[in-house]
Amino acid sequence: MATLKQFGAAPNLLTMLRLFTLPFLVITILDGRWVLAFVLLWIAGISDGLDGLLARLLKQRTVLGEYLDPIADKLLLSTLFIVLTHVGVVPRYVTVLVFSRDLGILLIATLLFVTNTLRNFKPSFLGKANTSVQILGVLTVMTCQVFHLYGLTELKQLLLWAIALLAPISAAEYAWLVFRRISMPNPQRAA
């Protein structure tokens, strides 16, 4: 699929919609309009699920989508952590640990990519678990702002602690896996 044509693929349009909702999500949170922010978060979440489904069903997997989707996901999560910390519903230490992990991984991946040492960076089990807990944590934090259900605050605290614990552990696992892979002979690095 030609580069410009990839922008018109339905999955990529949905991913761009997710990116488009981000500033409005930030504004509504900063304005304390939690119900609207909650709705926008769900729109972003649904579009995230649909873009992958459409890519498979319509056979519209694109190189642009392979890069755009994870960038949109990370941008959404990272921005939400900053904004939710700013308004005081996520503790600073959680956001610092999340950003420290992501920045460390980004720096290592960039260095390895630029030096042509290692080119493929597949997420590990702990990396996927970390992302899943972050998504569930942000969703729970936002839900707590809209609904006051029994046990929801306790769940929020548990998830925030899990995020704070998983972020450095998954970063350490990533560093260990990378070290192990670059220590192997060249033919085995590709695996």
N, C-alpha and C positions, 0 to 999 in steps of 0.2 A: 504494500500500500504506500503510495507516494506520501512524502512528509506532510505537505499541506493538507492532503486528503484525510490524514489521520486525525486532524482536529475535528472533522465532521463525523467521525465514528461515534455512534450512540454511547458506548461506554465512556469515551473520553469527554463527551459533552456532559455526562452525569458527573464525572470527576471535576470538571470545571465549574459545574453548578455548586458542588461542595465547596470549592475554593471561593466562589462568589458569595456564599452564605456566611463565610467566616467574619468579614468585617461587621456584618449586621448582628451576628451572634455576640461579638465583642461589645458592640454598642449597647445591645439590650441588657447584657450582664452588668456593664458599667452603670447603666441607668436604673438597675434594680428591677427590670421588667422580666422577672424570672419565668413566667408562664410562656411568654413569647420566646425567650431564650431556649427554654425546654423544647418547644415546638421546632425551632430552628435546628437544635441539636439532633432531634429525631429525623428531620429532613436530611441532614448531612449523613446520619447513620444509615438511613434507608438507601440513599444514593450510593453509599459505599458498598452496600451489599448488592445492589442492582447492577452496578457497573461491571463487576466480575461475572455475574450471572449472564448479563447481556453479551459480554465479550465471548463467552463460551457458546451461548445459544445462537448468536448471529455470526459466529466465527469472525469476530472483529478484534482479535488480539493484535495489538500494535506495539511497536517499539516505544512510541510516545506514551502509551498507556502503562507499559512496564515501569517507566520512570515517574510518570505523572501521579499515578495512584498512590504509591508509597510516600511520595513527597507531600501530596495533599493530606494523607493520613497523619504524617509526622507534624506537618504545619498546624493542622487542626488541634491535635493533642497538645503540642508544645504551647501554642497560643492560649489554649484553655487553661493549662496549668498556670501560666503567667497571670492571666486575667483573674482566675479564681483565687490565686494567692493575693493579688492586689486588693480584691474586695474582701479578703479575710476569711474565706471559707475553705481554703486549702493552706495548711501550714507551710511556711517558707522552707523548712528543712526537706519536705517532700519534693518541692519543685527544684531545689538546689541539687538534690540527689538525682532526679530525673534528668536534668540538664547536664550535670557532670557526666553521667553515663553516656548520653547521646553525643555530647561534644567529644569525649574521649574516643568513642567508636568512630565518629566521623573523621577525626584527625588520623587515627590509625588506618582506616580504610583509604583515605585520601593519600596518605604517604605510601602505602603499599601499592595503590593503583598507579600513582605517578612514577614510582620507581620500577614499575612493571614486575614487582615481586609476586603479587597475588592479584587476580582479577575478579574472581567470583566470591561473593560474600553472602552466602545463604544464612538465613536466620537459624539460630540454634533453638532447641526446645525451651531453654530458660528465657531466651530472647522473645520467643512467641508468647510464653507465659507472662512475661513482664508486660508486653504490649496489651495482652488480654486483660490483665489486672488493672492496667492504667485506664483502659477504655471503660471497664466496669466501674472503676473508682470515680472517674469523671462523671459518668452517667448517674451514679448513686449520689454524688455531691449535688448535682443539678436537681435530681429528684427530691432530695431533702429540702431544697429551697422552694419546691412547689407543693409537695405533699408531706404531711406530718403523720407518718405511719409508724406503728409500734415496731421497734427494733431497727428502724432504718438508720437512725443516728449511730447506733452501735455497729451496724454493718459498714457504714461510711468510715468510722474510725478503724475498723479492722482492715478494710481495703487500703486506707492510707498508710497504715503500718506495713502492710504487705508490699505496697509500692516502694516504700522506703527501704525495705529489706531486699526485695528482688532487684532493684536498680543496680546497686553495687555488686551483688552476687552475679547477675547476668553479665555485667561489664567484665568482671574477673573471668568468667567462663569464656567470653568472647576473646579476651586477650590470650587466654590459655590455648584455645582452639587455633587462633592465628599463629601463635608461637609454635605450636605443634606442627601445623601445616607448612610453615616456612622452614622448619628444621628438616623436613623430608626432602628426598631427592626430587628434582624437577618433575618427572612424569607423574609422581603421586600427588603433587600439589593440585592438579586439576580436579581431582575427585572431590 
